[in-house]
Amino acid sequence: MFIIIGIMLTGMLLGYLSRSKRLHAIQKCITILVWSLLFLLGIDVGGNQTIINGIHTIGIDALIITLAAILGSVIMAGVLWYYIDKKKGVKL
């Protein structure tokens, strides 16, 4: 756990120190790495028989969590915009 946190903090420090440089190639590299990680995660999930057998239950739970997260985000964004507009003096 400490190794992961140390690696993340090292990356943050390097990003902070190199923020004045243009590093366009890093965005492409990060995108490819994230896609690769998602692909490997899919292979791991697909190979796990317990997950495959319970996919219908997991799918319903995931749908409920997703819908609740979207609803909560929309409600809180509305509240935030209401207070921002109220602070600026805009009438709704």
C-alpha positions in Angstrom: 0.0 0.0 0.0 2.8 2.4 0.9 4.6 1.6 -2.3 1.5 2.6 -4.3 1.1 5.8 -2.4 4.8 6.5 -2.8 4.7 6.0 -6.6 1.7 8.3 -6.8 3.3 11.0 -4.8 6.5 10.7 -6.9 4.4 11.1 -10.0 2.7 14.1 -8.5 6.1 15.7 -7.6 7.4 15.1 -11.1 4.3 16.5 -12.7 4.6 19.6 -10.4 8.2 20.1 -11.3 7.6 19.7 -15.1 4.4 21.7 -15.4 6.1 24.4 -17.4 7.1 21.9 -20.2 4.9 20.8 -23.0 4.4 17.0 -22.7 2.0 16.2 -25.5 3.2 12.6 -25.9 2.3 11.8 -22.3 -1.4 12.2 -22.9 -1.3 9.6 -25.7 0.8 7.3 -23.5 -1.7 7.6 -20.6 -4.6 6.9 -22.9 -3.0 3.8 -24.3 -2.1 2.6 -20.8 -5.6 3.2 -19.4 -7.1 1.3 -22.4 -4.6 -1.6 -21.8 -5.5 -1.7 -18.1 -9.2 -1.8 -18.9 -8.6 -4.6 -21.4 -6.6 -6.6 -18.9 -9.3 -6.0 -16.3 -11.9 -7.4 -18.7 -9.8 -10.5 -19.3 -9.5 -11.0 -15.6 -13.2 -10.5 -15.0 -14.1 -12.8 -17.9 -11.9 -15.5 -16.5 -13.5 -15.4 -13.1 -16.3 -18.0 -13.0 -17.9 -16.5 -9.9 -18.3 -13.1 -11.5 -19.6 -14.6 -14.7 -22.2 -16.8 -12.8 -23.4 -13.8 -10.8 -23.4 -11.2 -13.7 -27.1 -10.8 -13.6 -27.1 -9.8 -9.9 -24.0 -7.7 -10.3 -25.5 -6.0 -13.4 -28.7 -5.0 -11.5 -26.7 -3.6 -8.6 -24.4 -1.7 -10.9 -27.3 -0.2 -12.7 -28.9 0.9 -9.4 -25.6 2.4 -8.2 -25.1 4.1 -11.6 -28.5 5.6 -11.7 -28.2 6.8 -8.1 -24.8 8.4 -8.8 -26.2 10.2 -11.9 -29.3 11.4 -10.0 -27.2 12.6 -7.1 -24.8 14.4 -9.4 -27.6 16.2 -11.3 -29.3 17.3 -8.1 -26.1 18.6 -6.5 -25.1 20.4 -9.8 -28.5 22.0 -9.7 -28.0 23.1 -6.1 -24.6 24.4 -6.9 -25.8 26.4 -9.9 -28.6 27.8 -7.9 -26.2 29.1 -5.2 -23.8 30.4 -7.8 -26.5 32.3 -9.6 -28.0 33.6 -6.4 -24.6 34.9 -5.4 -24.2 36.7 -8.7 -27.6 38.2 -8.4 -29.2 36.4 -11.3 -32.9 35.8 -11.0 -34.3 32.4 -12.1 
